[in-house]
């Protein structure tokens, strides 16, 4: 029996696509890791796609009338309905193929929004898209606040960060008082085939996950941490470094949930102290040692919970039990 032809897998740097689906010349801030994430996601998917994008930074910087940076079919829509529009596009394409109006050709439907358009305003439409089983890749490019409109807090803003609507002061010395919404776990709870976290600082991992999402038999959700030098108050040339620190400190773990199996994509031998990640970020400069220690404790607890989930579902081998001291 002849083996099935293997699907082409992009090997970053070796055969990384030269085609650009978002042109240079856009108006993103210096050092913006969000537009870098979008660029890599689109390269991993390829030209046969339709992208529905919620209002946000990427829409603002790429489409000032009458110009556009997009080399693919791209739909600008309201904050709240990226997933709803993508659902309609996917259903419409299926209907047109069934009626013979368009060729039988795979077209990847992508919905994209920032953390505000995903975890807050667009949450209802996204949940409906996943529950109905539309074959759509939803990508959240998460810079952890409403950066486009003035750095206001979202439900994806981390505890302890200061924003213009969660400022640190005498009443709330910590700034943001709530913890970052675990949107990836919420997506996984819908029972969809594939969910994952990613970060362009580890672009090889990002590309592999996009390809898995593309091949998923149903909805897929990718939550991509996108460092924002403007909102995080860091130098533009430090965006990649802070993305790496977020991952390697356990603040933003890289993992995937593939048909119910949780698996870590990057597992540092030892997590870096979160103080290393906070250092140099203006949004955390108000934190004292007590608050930093409190956040570190919570990060450690969440990391332990995540590793146990991976072990319980078969994505990781259980840790070997500690050997008892030999009796004299």
C-alpha positions as CSV (number, residue, x, y, z in Angstrom):
1,X,0.0,0.0,0.0
2,X,1.5,3.3,-1.1
3,X,2.3,5.8,1.7
4,X,0.2,8.9,1.7
5,X,2.1,12.0,0.4
6,X,3.6,13.9,3.3
7,X,2.4,17.5,3.7
8,X,5.0,20.1,3.2
9,X,6.3,21.5,6.6
10,X,7.9,24.9,6.7
11,X,11.3,24.7,8.3
12,X,12.1,28.2,9.5
13,X,15.1,29.8,7.9
14,X,15.7,26.8,5.6
15,X,12.6,27.3,3.4
16,X,10.9,30.2,5.1
17,X,8.4,31.8,2.6
18,X,9.7,34.9,0.9
19,X,6.2,36.0,0.1
20,X,4.8,38.9,2.2
21,X,1.1,39.0,3.0
22,X,1.4,42.3,4.9
23,X,3.6,44.9,3.3
24,X,6.3,47.0,4.9
25,X,5.5,50.7,5.0
26,X,2.7,50.3,7.5
27,X,2.5,52.6,10.5
28,X,3.2,50.3,13.4
29,X,5.3,51.7,16.3
30,X,9.0,51.0,16.4
31,X,9.7,47.5,17.8
32,X,6.1,46.4,17.6
33,X,6.1,42.6,18.1
34,X,2.4,42.4,17.2
35,X,2.9,43.1,13.5
36,X,5.8,40.7,13.6
37,X,3.5,38.0,14.9
38,X,0.9,38.7,12.2
39,X,3.6,38.6,9.5
40,X,4.8,35.1,10.7
41,X,1.2,33.8,11.1
42,X,0.3,34.7,7.6
43,X,3.5,33.3,6.2
44,X,2.8,30.0,7.9
45,X,-0.7,29.8,6.4
46,X,0.1,30.8,2.8
47,X,-1.8,32.8,0.2
48,X,-5.1,31.0,0.1
49,X,-6.8,32.6,3.0
50,X,-9.4,35.2,4.0
51,X,-8.7,37.3,7.0
52,X,-11.4,39.0,9.1
53,X,-9.8,41.5,11.4
54,X,-11.4,43.3,14.4
55,X,-10.7,47.0,14.9
56,X,-7.4,47.4,16.8
57,X,-3.7,48.3,16.4
58,X,-3.2,46.1,13.3
59,X,-6.2,47.6,11.5
60,X,-5.3,51.2,12.3
61,X,-1.6,50.9,11.2
62,X,-2.4,49.0,8.0
63,X,-5.3,50.6,6.3
64,X,-5.5,54.4,6.4
65,X,-7.8,55.3,3.5
66,X,-7.1,55.0,0.6
67,X,-4.0,52.8,1.3
68,X,-3.7,49.2,2.5
69,X,-0.8,47.0,3.5
70,X,-2.6,43.7,2.8
71,X,-1.9,41.3,0.0
72,X,-4.7,38.9,0.8
73,X,-8.5,39.2,1.0
74,X,-8.9,41.2,4.2
75,X,-12.1,42.4,5.9
76,X,-12.1,45.2,8.5
77,X,-14.9,44.8,10.9
78,X,-16.1,46.1,14.3
79,X,-14.4,45.3,17.6
80,X,-16.9,42.6,18.6
81,X,-17.6,40.5,15.5
82,X,-14.4,39.1,14.0
83,X,-15.4,35.5,14.9
84,X,-19.0,36.1,13.7
85,X,-17.8,37.4,10.3
86,X,-15.3,34.6,9.9
87,X,-18.0,32.1,10.7
88,X,-20.1,33.6,7.9
89,X,-17.2,33.5,5.4
90,X,-16.5,29.9,6.2
91,X,-20.2,28.9,5.8
92,X,-20.5,31.0,2.6
93,X,-17.5,29.3,1.0
94,X,-18.9,25.9,1.8
95,X,-22.2,26.8,0.3
96,X,-20.6,28.2,-2.9
97,X,-18.5,25.0,-3.3
98,X,-21.6,22.9,-2.8
99,X,-23.4,24.8,-5.6
100,X,-20.4,24.6,-7.9
101,X,-20.0,28.4,-7.9
102,X,-16.3,28.2,-6.9
103,X,-13.7,25.5,-7.3
104,X,-13.0,22.8,-4.8
105,X,-10.0,24.5,-3.2
106,X,-8.9,24.8,0.4
107,X,-9.2,28.3,1.6
108,X,-8.1,29.0,5.2
109,X,-10.5,31.3,7.0
110,X,-8.8,33.4,9.8
111,X,-10.2,35.7,12.4
112,X,-7.9,38.0,14.2
113,X,-8.3,40.5,17.1
114,X,-6.4,42.0,19.9
115,X,-6.9,41.1,23.6
116,X,-9.7,43.7,23.9
117,X,-11.4,42.4,20.8
118,X,-11.0,38.8,21.9
119,X,-11.2,38.4,25.7
120,X,-13.6,41.3,26.2
121,X,-15.7,42.8,23.4
122,X,-15.6,39.8,21.0
123,X,-15.8,37.0,23.6
124,X,-19.4,36.1,22.9
125,X,-19.0,35.8,19.1
126,X,-15.8,33.8,19.6
127,X,-17.5,31.3,22.0
128,X,-20.3,30.9,19.5
129,X,-17.9,30.2,16.7
130,X,-16.1,27.5,18.6
131,X,-19.3,25.9,19.9
132,X,-20.8,25.7,16.4
133,X,-17.6,24.0,15.1
134,X,-16.6,26.4,12.3
135,X,-13.3,25.5,10.6
136,X,-11.7,28.9,11.4
137,X,-8.4,29.8,12.9
138,X,-8.9,32.5,15.5
139,X,-5.7,34.4,16.4
140,X,-5.6,36.7,19.4
141,X,-2.6,39.1,19.2
142,X,-2.3,40.0,22.9
143,X,-0.4,43.1,23.9
144,X,-2.2,43.1,27.3
145,X,-4.2,46.4,27.1
146,X,-6.2,48.6,24.7
147,X,-3.0,50.1,23.3
148,X,-4.5,51.6,20.2
149,X,-6.9,53.9,22.2
150,X,-4.6,55.0,25.0
151,X,-3.3,52.0,27.1
152,X,-6.6,51.2,29.0
153,X,-6.8,47.9,30.9
154,X,-8.4,44.8,29.5
155,X,-9.2,41.4,31.1
156,X,-5.9,40.3,29.6
157,X,-3.9,42.9,31.5
158,X,-1.7,41.2,34.1
159,X,-2.2,41.7,37.8
160,X,0.2,44.5,38.9
161,X,0.5,46.3,35.6
162,X,-0.4,50.0,35.5
163,X,-2.5,51.4,32.7
164,X,-4.4,54.6,32.3
165,X,-7.6,53.0,33.7
166,X,-5.9,50.9,36.4
167,X,-3.2,53.3,37.7
168,X,-1.0,52.5,40.6
169,X,-1.6,54.8,43.6
170,X,-2.5,55.1,47.2
171,X,-5.9,53.2,46.9
172,X,-4.5,50.4,44.6
173,X,-0.7,50.4,44.9
174,X,-0.6,47.3,42.7
175,X,-2.3,48.9,39.7
176,X,-4.3,46.2,37.9
177,X,-6.2,44.3,40.6
178,X,-7.4,41.3,38.6
179,X,-5.5,38.4,37.1
180,X,-5.0,37.9,33.4
181,X,-7.9,35.9,31.9
182,X,-6.8,32.4,30.8
183,X,-8.4,32.6,27.4
184,X,-6.5,29.6,26.0
185,X,-7.9,27.3,28.7
186,X,-11.4,28.8,28.1
187,X,-11.1,28.0,24.4
188,X,-9.9,24.4,25.3
189,X,-12.9,24.0,27.5
190,X,-15.1,24.3,24.4
191,X,-13.7,20.9,23.3
192,X,-12.2,22.3,20.0
193,X,-9.5,20.3,18.3
194,X,-6.6,22.7,18.8
195,X,-5.6,25.6,21.1
196,X,-2.2,26.9,21.8
197,X,-0.2,29.8,23.2
198,X,2.7,31.3,21.2
199,X,5.1,34.3,21.0
200,X,7.0,35.7,18.1
201,X,10.2,35.6,20.2
202,X,10.0,31.9,19.6
203,X,8.9,32.1,16.0
204,X,9.7,28.5,15.1
205,X,7.3,27.3,17.7
206,X,4.8,29.9,16.5
207,X,4.9,28.7,12.9
208,X,4.6,25.0,13.9
209,X,1.5,25.8,15.9
210,X,-0.1,27.8,13.1
211,X,0.4,24.8,10.8
212,X,-1.2,22.5,13.3
213,X,-4.1,24.9,13.6
214,X,-4.5,25.0,9.8
215,X,-4.7,21.2,9.7
216,X,-7.2,20.9,12.6
217,X,-10.5,19.4,11.8
218,X,-12.6,22.2,13.2
219,X,-12.0,25.5,15.1
220,X,-8.5,26.4,16.3
221,X,-7.5,29.1,18.8
222,X,-4.0,30.7,19.0
223,X,-3.2,33.1,21.8
224,X,0.0,35.1,20.8
225,X,1.8,37.3,23.3
226,X,2.7,40.4,21.4
227,X,5.1,42.7,23.2
228,X,4.2,46.4,22.9
229,X,7.2,48.7,23.6
230,X,4.9,51.8,23.7
231,X,2.4,50.4,26.3
232,X,5.0,48.4,28.3
233,X,7.3,51.4,28.5
234,X,10.4,49.6,27.2
235,X,13.0,50.4,24.5
236,X,11.8,49.4,21.0
237,X,14.9,47.1,20.5
238,X,13.9,45.0,23.6
239,X,10.7,43.5,22.3
240,X,12.1,40.1,21.5
241,X,14.0,39.9,24.7
242,X,11.0,40.7,26.9
243,X,8.9,38.1,25.0
244,X,11.6,35.5,25.8
245,X,11.6,36.6,29.5
246,X,7.8,36.3,29.7
247,X,8.0,32.7,28.5
248,X,11.0,31.7,30.5
249,X,9.8,33.2,33.8
250,X,6.5,31.3,33.5
251,X,4.4,34.5,33.2
252,X,3.3,33.4,29.7
253,X,4.0,29.6,29.3
254,X,4.1,28.1,25.8
255,X,1.8,25.1,25.5
256,X,-0.8,23.5,23.3
257,X,-4.0,21.5,23.8
258,X,-4.2,19.0,20.9
259,X,-7.5,17.1,21.0
260,X,-7.6,17.2,24.8
261,X,-3.9,16.5,25.4
262,X,-2.1,19.3,27.2
263,X,1.6,19.6,26.3
264,X,4.3,22.1,27.2
265,X,6.1,23.5,24.1
266,X,8.9,25.0,26.1
267,X,9.9,23.8,29.5
268,X,12.8,25.7,31.1
269,X,14.9,23.6,33.5
270,X,14.4,26.4,36.0
271,X,12.0,29.4,35.7
272,X,13.7,32.8,35.7
273,X,12.6,35.1,38.5
274,X,9.7,37.4,37.5
275,X,11.8,40.3,38.8
276,X,14.0,39.8,35.8
277,X,10.9,40.2,33.6
278,X,9.6,43.2,35.5
279,X,12.9,45.0,35.5
280,X,13.0,47.8,32.9
281,X,9.2,47.8,32.2
282,X,7.7,51.1,33.1
283,X,4.3,49.5,33.7
284,X,5.8,47.6,36.7
285,X,8.1,50.2,38.1
286,X,5.8,50.8,41.1
287,X,5.9,47.2,42.4
288,X,7.7,46.7,45.7
289,X,9.4,43.5,47.0
290,X,6.2,42.4,48.8
291,X,4.0,42.7,45.7
292,X,6.7,41.1,43.5
293,X,6.9,38.1,45.9
294,X,3.1,37.7,45.9
295,X,3.0,37.6,42.1
296,X,5.9,35.2,42.0
297,X,4.0,32.9,44.3
298,X,1.0,33.0,42.0
299,X,3.1,32.4,38.9
300,X,4.7,29.3,40.6
301,X,1.2,28.0,41.5
302,X,-0.1,28.4,38.0
303,X,3.0,26.7,36.5
304,X,2.6,23.7,38.8
305,X,-1.1,23.5,37.9
306,X,-0.2,23.6,34.2
307,X,2.5,20.9,34.4
308,X,0.1,18.7,36.3
309,X,-2.6,19.1,33.6
310,X,0.0,18.1,31.1
311,X,0.9,15.0,33.1
312,X,-2.8,14.1,33.7
313,X,-3.7,14.2,30.0
314,X,-0.6,12.4,28.8
315,X,1.2,15.3,27.3
316,X,4.1,15.1,29.8
317,X,5.7,12.2,31.7
318,X,4.9,12.4,35.4
319,X,7.8,13.7,37.5
320,X,9.9,10.9,39.0
321,X,9.3,10.5,42.8
322,X,12.1,11.8,45.0
323,X,14.4,9.1,46.3
324,X,14.2,8.5,50.0
325,X,17.5,9.1,51.9
326,X,19.3,5.8,52.5
327,X,19.2,4.5,56.0
328,X,22.5,4.4,57.8
